[in-house]
C-alpha cells in the first residue's frame, strides 16, 4: 500500500471542524476541564475510530445534536468548534486515498473469505447510517499500515451525500457535507465556541 504520491497526504493549512454534543460537554471543553472530546470507537463509525467533526459547518453540527444522534438523545444541544491540523490525512476526496481504501477492502474481503464468513454490511436505508463494513475497511487499513511500518494516519476526511435531493433532479443532497475523523488528538490545536452572526 506504499504510494509514491504520499508526500501530498499532509494538508498545508488548518481547517475548522464542528462537533454537536451536550452543552455541558461544550462548556467543559471550552473551560479546559476536559482536554478532548471522546473518540467514537463503535462498529458503525464510517470513517473508523476517531473524534468526528463537520468541516466548516457549525449549522450541520448543531442539526445533528438536535436530532441526529441515534445512540443517545442529546438533552441540551450545542456545538463546539475546533482548529484542526489534519496532519497525515487519509483524504477520500483524492484518488490516492480511494485507492488505498479499495486495497484495504480487498484485504478484508480475502480474510473473511478464508475464514468462510460473510462480510459485514452497511445498513440503515439510503443514507447508510450503520456503516459496519466501511468501519472495518478503514480499521483494516490502519492495522495494515501499523503492521508494515508505514506512518499512521492522523485523520480521515471524506465527502458524504446525505438526505433527499436539494431540488427535483439535483445531484446535490440537502445535507451533503465533509466529515472528519481525527485519530491523533494532537491535531486538535484548540476548541472555541462558534460566534453566530447577527
N, C-alpha and C positions, 0 to 999 in steps of 0.2 A: 504493500500500500504506500510505499515511499513515492513521492511525486517531485519531479524537477521544478515545479512551479511553487513549491512550499514557501519560498520567501515572501510570497504575496498573501499568506494567511494572516499576517499581522495587520490589524486595522490601524491607520496612521493618526486617528483622532478619537476623541471621546464621543460617546453617544449618551443621550438621556433615556433612561428607562423608567417605567411607571408600574407600580405594583399595587393592586387593590387588595385591601385587607381590613381588619378591625381597626377602628380609630384608636383604641387603646394601644395597639401594637405600633401604629404610626407614631403616636406620642412618645412611646418608649424609645423607638429608633431615633427620632429627632433629638430627644433629650440625652441620647448616648447611654441609656440604661440597658439597651440591647445592642450588641455590636453589629449583628447582621440579621437579616431576615432568614428564616429557616428554609433549607433546601427541600424541594419536593423530591421524594425518592420512591414514590409509588410505582406500580407496574403499568400505569396508563399515561405516564408523562411522555408526550410525543417527541420531545427533544432530549430525552434522557433525564437523568437526575441533575438538579441544579436549582438555583433561585430564578424564578420566572419573572420576566418584565415584558411590557408592551413598549416597543421602541417608539419614542417621541409621541406617545398617545395617552395623556392622562385621562382623557374622556373615556377611552375604552377600558382603562384600568378601573375607573370608578363604576362603569356599567357592570363590569364583571363582579365587582364587590357587591353591587346592589342585587344582582340576580343570576350570576353565572356559576357560582361555586356549588357544584353538585355534592361535594364531600360534607360540607357543614354550612348552614345558613350564617351569614355574617350579620350580626345584630346592629352594629353601628358602622356602616360602610365608609371607608375613606381611602385615599390614595397617597402613596409616598413616592417621591421621585428619587432617582439615583444617578450620579455621574459615574459612567462606566467606561473603562478602557477594556475593549474586547480581547486584547492580548492575542494569543494564537487562537484564531476563530475558525471553527468548522462552519463555514458560511454556505448554506444551501440555496443561495441565490447565484452561486458560481458553479461552473462545470466541474472544477476540481473537487469541490465539496460533495456534489451529487455523485460523482464517480466513486469517491471513497465510501459513501453510504451504500451504493449499489454493490461494491465489493464486500462490505460487511454483511449485507443481506445474503449474498451467495455463501459466505462462510457459515452464517447462522442456519441457512437452509440445509446445507450439507450436514451440519451437526445433528439437526433434528431428523433428517432422512436416515443417517447412520444409526440413530437410536430407535428408529421406527416410530417416531412420534409426529403428530401433526404440528405445524407451526401455529403459534398464537395468532389471533386475528385482531384487526381493528374493527370495533363495533360501535354502534350508537347512532345510526342514521346517517344522513347526508353530510353532516359536519364531522363525523368520526371522532366523537369526544372521548371514546375509550380506545386509545391507540397503543394497545399492548404490543403489537408487532413492531411498530415504529420504535417504541421504547427499547425493546430488546435488541433491535438492529443498532441503535445508537450506542447502547451499553456494550454490545459486542465490538463495535469499532473502537471504543475507549480501551477495552480489555486487550484487543489485538495490538494497539499501539504500545500499551504498557509491556506486554509480553515480548515485543520485538524491539524494545529500546528506542522507540520513537518518542519525540517530545509530546507530552499530553496537551490536549486542548484546554484552554481556559474558558471557552464559551462556545455556544452553538447559536446560530442565527438562521431564521427561516421565515419565508412568507407563509401566510395561512389564509386560505379563502374560506370565509365563514358566512353562513346565513343565506338569505334569499338574494336573487339578483337585485342590483341597485335600482334598475328600471327595466321595463319589458325589453327582452332581447339582449340585456347587458352581459358582458363578460366579467364585470366587476360585481362583488358581493357587498352587502350592506356593512358587514363587519370585517372586511379584509384588513389584515394587519401584519406587521413584522413582529415576531416573537423572539425573545432572547432567553436562553437558559445559561446562567452564569455558574460555571463549575468551580472555578477558583475565586473565592470571595475577595481575595486581594485585588481583584479587578474592579471592585466597587470602591471608588475613591471617596464617596461621601453621599449622604442622604439629605434630602431637602423636602420641605412642604411646598407643593406647587402653588403658584400665585394664579388666581383666576382673574382675568382682565375684566374690567367693567364694561 
